[in-house]
Amino acid sequence: MTKNKSKTCGKPEIYGKSGDLLHERVIAVAGYIVENNATVRQTAKEFGISKSTVHKDVTDRLTAINPALAKQVRSVLDVNKSERHIRGGLATREKYLHQHTAE
């Protein structure tokens, strides 16, 4: 992948043979997050990529490709972040409920 600083806006332009595939993946990942209110973990699992890659795609690469979509994704991820302590508590509760019913 080759990066070049754009003279017009200072943002990296991603191009080359794999650049088209990268653009497609970044847009697909962002669309999935917005359409499904998905977490980074859910998105990584769905696309078979790491959580780090999802995060890099939607924070760095997407901002350069589609700033409006990046803003939508950011709002979904901010909501997910504010709710994660609740999801963690529910997961722990489920874990202990299953342990006690199995006994």
Protein Blocks (a to p, Z undefined) as FASTA:
>chain_A
ZZdddfklopacdedjklmmmmmmmmmmmmmmmmnopafklmmmmnopafklmmmmmmmm
mmmmmmmlmmmmmmmmmmmmmmmmmmmmmmmmmmmmmmmmmZZ
